[in-house]
Amino acid sequence: MDQKGVVPGDKVFVHWNNIQTDDRFPRLQQGMQVEFGLVISQGWRGWSKVRSLKAKTVTLPGGGMVNIQASMDAENMTFIGAQNFRYTGTVKFFDPFRGFGWVIIDDGYALEESVPKEIKVEAWELNTGGKRLRMRIDKLAIEFGIVKSKKGDSYMAYNVTLPGGAPITHEAMEHRKEEGGQRYTGTVQWWQRWQSWGHIVPDVGQALPPTVQAALDAAVAQAAAKAKPDGKPPEKLLYFRKVDCQWNLRPEVGKKVTFTVYLDDKGAGAKDVMPVE
């Protein structure tokens, strides 16, 4: 840090999701000048709760976005066509847990004979808008560049996006529609730690948007039709993911939270989930 004595050792940790960037793979370079804020966060080390100091909202001096990936790629990659040339095709499949998949190139391009019809795509070449993609992708229309491997014996998809250049996100693929920006309160009713999703029960007495309320009513009616006669009546639950939570929120059953709401292909969900202070 330029300001000496502010933090121990004049160094502070920064997580990649606190870098303000349009790059698909947020990063910093050694010696780069940046500006940032500081925040005290709480986390877990084993079974103990610890507090630590971290950098937040990391930008270039003056507040500019840290967009450096394109220039680094230009120096280090061999492109088929040009760096900004875009091909169209389809994701044959992408497995987020294995970290790779395959892309089928559309017909009609005058490519080198050595470029195969199907090429590999690694997780870091999916442009996901700065969020980790945890869902499998199959038969998705995309656009992308093509690069040659460093050994020169294979080809890979580069900077894969939706047609038109939009990032590949849960929101885009599930047609998310935000329902106003009002914040509501509720309680985490269930949390699947390994798959990073769960349910929130909204507090009673809140006027949720009519479209969201209708989606919750429909989900309850559907669950009630499948429930056992002597079983517990279904609750009105909002779906949420870890990627839709504030970075320092540790989801736990019974935790009180605030959130905004949306609709998508699955129904009603919660986003911008934050702990109740």
Backbone torsions as a table, in degrees:
resi	resn	phi	psi	omega
1	MET	NA	143.2	177.5
2	ASP	-68.2	-37.5	178.4
3	GLN	-83.2	107.2	-175.8
4	LYS	-78.4	144.7	175.0
5	GLY	84.2	2.0	180.0
6	VAL	-75.0	-40.7	178.8
7	VAL	-129.9	155.9	179.0
8	PRO	-57.8	129.2	178.5
9	GLY	74.0	1.2	-179.8
10	ASP	57.9	28.5	177.0
11	LYS	-134.0	148.6	179.8
12	VAL	-142.8	143.1	-179.5
13	PHE	-75.6	142.8	172.8
14	VAL	-130.7	130.5	174.5
15	HIS	-87.3	147.6	-174.9
16	TRP	-58.8	-29.6	-177.1
17	ASN	-77.9	0.2	173.0
18	ASN	-98.7	1.7	175.5
19	ILE	-85.5	123.0	-179.6
20	GLN	-82.4	107.8	-171.8
21	THR	-155.2	156.7	170.3
22	ASP	-98.7	-3.1	-179.6
23	ASP	-65.1	148.2	178.5
24	ARG	-74.6	-19.0	179.6
25	PHE	-132.0	88.6	-175.4
26	PRO	-57.3	136.1	-179.5
27	ARG	-159.5	163.4	172.8
28	LEU	-123.8	159.7	175.5
29	GLN	-112.0	144.4	179.1
30	GLN	-59.6	132.4	-179.5
31	GLY	88.3	-5.3	-179.7
32	MET	-69.4	136.9	175.4
33	GLN	-84.2	126.9	178.9
34	VAL	-138.0	167.7	170.2
35	GLU	-128.1	155.3	-171.8
36	PHE	-163.8	166.1	171.2
37	GLY	-102.9	175.0	178.2
38	LEU	-122.3	144.7	179.0
39	VAL	-143.3	142.7	173.6
40	ILE	-93.3	121.3	-178.5
41	SER	-116.9	157.1	176.8
42	GLN	-111.8	136.9	178.2
43	GLY	-148.9	-170.3	-177.3
44	TRP	-118.4	136.1	171.9
45	ARG	-124.7	98.8	-171.0
46	GLY	69.9	-123.9	178.8
47	TRP	-101.7	6.8	-177.2
48	SER	-105.8	140.8	176.4
49	LYS	-88.3	127.8	-176.9
50	VAL	-127.8	155.7	175.4
51	ARG	-109.7	143.0	-180.0
52	SER	-145.0	159.1	179.7
53	LEU	-102.2	129.3	-178.1
54	LYS	-133.5	159.1	174.0
55	ALA	-83.6	144.4	176.7
56	LYS	-132.9	158.0	176.8
57	THR	48.0	59.4	-178.7
58	VAL	-79.9	123.0	180.0
59	THR	-133.6	175.0	168.1
60	LEU	-71.6	159.1	176.8
61	PRO	-53.1	129.7	-177.3
62	GLY	94.7	-5.2	176.0
63	GLY	98.5	6.9	-179.9
64	GLY	-71.1	154.3	178.9
65	MET	-69.5	145.6	179.7
66	VAL	-88.6	78.4	-178.9
67	ASN	-105.6	98.9	-175.3
68	ILE	-126.6	-6.0	-171.9
69	GLN	-67.6	-40.5	-177.4
70	ALA	-59.7	-43.9	-179.2
71	SER	-69.0	-36.3	177.6
72	MET	-67.4	-40.1	178.4
73	ASP	-63.6	-40.5	-179.0
74	ALA	-60.1	-32.3	-178.8
75	GLU	-81.3	-27.1	-167.9
76	ASN	-115.1	-6.7	-174.5
77	MET	-119.0	153.1	174.7
78	THR	-108.4	114.1	-173.2
79	PHE	-96.0	145.8	171.8
80	ILE	-92.6	111.9	-168.4
81	GLY	93.2	-120.0	176.9
82	ALA	-134.8	167.4	-178.2
83	GLN	-59.2	-36.4	-177.0
84	ASN	-95.1	4.5	177.8
85	PHE	-76.4	134.9	-175.9
86	ARG	-116.9	129.6	173.4
87	TYR	-101.1	160.1	174.5
88	THR	-114.4	156.7	-178.8
89	GLY	179.4	-158.5	-175.5
90	THR	-137.6	137.8	170.7
91	VAL	-73.2	113.7	176.7
92	LYS	-65.6	-47.8	169.3
93	PHE	-166.1	155.3	171.1
94	PHE	-141.7	125.2	-179.5
95	ASP	-106.3	110.1	-176.2
96	PRO	-66.8	-25.1	-178.8
97	PHE	-79.7	-31.0	175.0
98	ARG	-88.2	-18.1	173.5
99	GLY	80.8	18.9	177.2
100	PHE	-157.9	171.5	176.2
101	GLY	-163.8	-164.7	-178.5
102	TRP	-133.6	145.1	-178.4
103	VAL	-117.8	137.0	175.6
104	ILE	-101.7	121.9	-178.6
105	ILE	-80.3	134.0	176.5
106	ASP	-62.3	154.1	176.0
107	ASP	-71.9	160.2	172.4
108	GLY	107.1	-0.8	-179.6
109	TYR	-100.2	139.7	177.1
110	ALA	-87.5	82.4	-177.0
111	LEU	-97.8	161.9	172.7
112	GLU	-58.9	146.7	-178.0
113	GLU	-59.3	-28.2	-176.8
114	SER	-77.7	-11.1	179.1
115	VAL	-80.5	118.2	-177.6
116	PRO	-76.7	167.3	178.9
117	LYS	-67.5	-34.3	179.1
118	GLU	-115.5	132.1	179.7
119	ILE	-128.2	157.0	-176.8
120	LYS	-81.3	148.7	172.6
121	VAL	-128.3	127.2	177.0
122	GLU	-91.1	158.6	-174.9
123	ALA	-57.1	-39.2	-175.6
124	TRP	-72.6	-9.3	176.9
125	GLU	-96.1	-0.7	171.5
126	LEU	-82.0	123.0	176.9
127	ASN	-84.0	101.9	-174.3
128	THR	-111.7	20.9	175.8
129	GLY	66.5	28.3	177.4
130	GLY	82.2	5.7	178.6
131	LYS	-116.1	144.9	177.0
132	ARG	-70.2	132.8	178.8
133	LEU	-95.0	118.9	-175.3
134	ARG	-109.1	7.1	-178.6
135	MET	-110.0	147.8	177.2
136	ARG	-70.8	145.2	178.2
137	ILE	-116.6	133.8	176.1
138	ASP	-138.4	134.4	172.1
139	LYS	52.0	50.0	179.6
140	LEU	-104.3	129.3	176.6
141	ALA	-70.5	134.0	-174.1
142	ILE	-144.4	172.8	165.4
143	GLU	-133.0	158.4	-170.6
144	PHE	-170.4	167.3	168.6
145	GLY	-101.0	174.9	177.2
146	ILE	-130.1	133.7	177.4
147	VAL	-125.8	154.9	176.5
148	LYS	-94.7	141.3	179.7
149	SER	-63.3	162.0	-178.7
150	LYS	-62.0	-31.3	177.6
151	LYS	-77.9	-16.4	178.8
152	GLY	80.5	11.0	-175.8
153	ASP	-109.9	5.6	178.7
154	SER	-154.3	167.5	-178.2
155	TYR	-127.4	148.1	-177.1
156	MET	-138.8	153.8	176.5
157	ALA	-75.6	144.8	-175.2
158	TYR	-126.4	133.1	175.3
159	ASN	47.9	65.7	-176.6
160	VAL	-80.4	126.7	-179.5
161	THR	-132.9	175.5	168.3
162	LEU	-72.4	160.3	176.7
163	PRO	-54.7	131.7	-176.8
164	GLY	96.5	-8.9	175.8
165	GLY	97.5	1.8	180.0
166	ALA	-70.9	144.8	178.6
167	PRO	-62.4	152.7	175.9
168	ILE	-87.9	101.2	-177.3
169	THR	-125.5	161.6	173.1
170	HIS	-55.9	-42.7	-175.8
171	GLU	-60.8	-44.0	-177.7
172	ALA	-70.1	-44.3	-176.7
173	MET	-71.8	-25.6	179.3
174	GLU	-103.5	9.9	174.7
175	HIS	56.1	53.4	-179.1
176	ARG	-69.8	137.5	176.5
177	LYS	-129.8	115.7	-179.8
178	GLU	-70.5	139.1	-178.3
179	GLU	-109.7	74.2	-179.8
180	GLY	76.6	171.0	-178.3
181	GLY	-110.4	9.9	-178.2
182	GLN	-67.3	143.0	179.3
183	ARG	-95.3	143.4	179.2
184	TYR	-125.9	169.1	179.1
185	THR	-120.0	154.9	179.5
186	GLY	-171.3	-169.6	-177.4
187	THR	-132.2	137.1	175.7
188	VAL	-66.6	115.8	-177.4
189	GLN	-91.5	-28.3	-178.3
190	TRP	-158.0	145.5	180.0
191	TRP	-144.8	123.4	176.0
192	GLN	-98.7	97.8	-172.3
193	ARG	-61.0	-43.0	-172.2
194	TRP	-74.1	-28.9	178.1
195	GLN	-100.7	-3.5	171.8
196	SER	61.2	45.7	172.6
197	TRP	-149.7	162.5	-178.3
198	GLY	-167.4	-163.0	-178.4
199	HIS	-129.8	147.0	175.5
200	ILE	-120.2	134.5	172.8
201	VAL	-94.2	115.6	178.0
202	PRO	-66.0	144.8	175.6
203	ASP	-64.3	146.3	179.7
204	VAL	-70.3	157.2	176.9
205	GLY	86.6	4.2	179.2
206	GLN	-99.8	139.9	179.4
207	ALA	-91.0	88.1	176.1
208	LEU	-69.3	155.6	177.0
209	PRO	-53.9	141.8	-177.3
210	PRO	-54.3	-38.1	-179.5
211	THR	-66.0	-38.1	177.9
212	VAL	-70.0	-42.5	178.8
213	GLN	-61.2	-40.5	178.7
214	ALA	-64.1	-39.5	178.8
215	ALA	-65.8	-39.5	177.6
216	LEU	-65.8	-41.4	178.5
217	ASP	-61.9	-41.0	-180.0
218	ALA	-65.9	-40.3	179.5
219	ALA	-66.0	-39.5	178.2
220	VAL	-64.8	-43.1	180.0
221	ALA	-63.4	-39.3	178.9
222	GLN	-66.6	-42.0	179.1
223	ALA	-68.0	-37.4	-179.8
224	ALA	-65.0	-33.9	179.7
225	ALA	-67.4	-25.9	-179.2
226	LYS	-96.7	-11.5	-174.0
227	ALA	-76.4	155.9	175.5
228	LYS	-72.6	146.9	-177.1
229	PRO	-56.7	-34.3	-178.1
230	ASP	-99.3	12.8	-177.9
231	GLY	-85.2	174.1	178.7
232	LYS	-71.7	132.5	179.5
233	PRO	-62.4	141.2	-178.4
234	PRO	-67.5	150.9	179.3
235	GLU	-102.3	162.4	173.7
236	LYS	-84.0	110.9	-172.1
237	LEU	-121.9	139.6	173.4
238	LEU	-101.0	130.8	177.5
239	TYR	-77.6	142.0	173.5
240	PHE	-149.0	156.4	179.2
241	ARG	-117.6	160.5	177.3
242	LYS	-62.3	-34.9	-179.1
243	VAL	-67.8	-15.4	177.9
244	ASP	-97.0	11.0	179.3
245	CYS	-103.4	152.6	171.2
246	GLN	-58.3	144.6	-169.1
247	TRP	-59.1	-27.8	-177.4
248	ASN	-97.5	8.8	178.2
249	LEU	-83.6	128.1	173.4
250	ARG	-104.7	100.7	-176.7
251	PRO	-63.1	130.2	178.1
252	GLU	-145.3	145.8	176.9
253	VAL	-59.7	130.3	-179.6
254	GLY	93.9	-8.5	-178.9
255	LYS	-74.0	134.2	176.6
256	LYS	-82.4	134.3	-176.2
257	VAL	-139.5	163.5	168.6
258	THR	-118.3	158.8	-173.4
259	PHE	-167.3	166.1	166.6
260	THR	-109.4	171.2	-172.8
261	VAL	-123.9	160.0	178.6
262	TYR	-151.7	169.0	171.6
263	LEU	-121.8	144.0	172.0
264	ASP	-147.2	-166.0	-176.4
265	ASP	-62.7	-21.9	-178.7
266	LYS	-90.4	-16.2	-177.7
267	GLY	129.9	-137.3	-176.5
268	ALA	-99.6	139.6	-179.0
269	GLY	-140.0	169.7	177.7
270	ALA	-115.1	141.7	177.3
271	LYS	-137.9	173.6	-176.8
272	ASP	50.2	45.4	-175.3
273	VAL	-76.9	126.3	-176.6
274	MET	-131.6	149.6	176.6
275	PRO	-71.0	148.0	174.0
276	VAL	-74.5	123.0	-177.6
277	GLU	-74.7	NA	NA
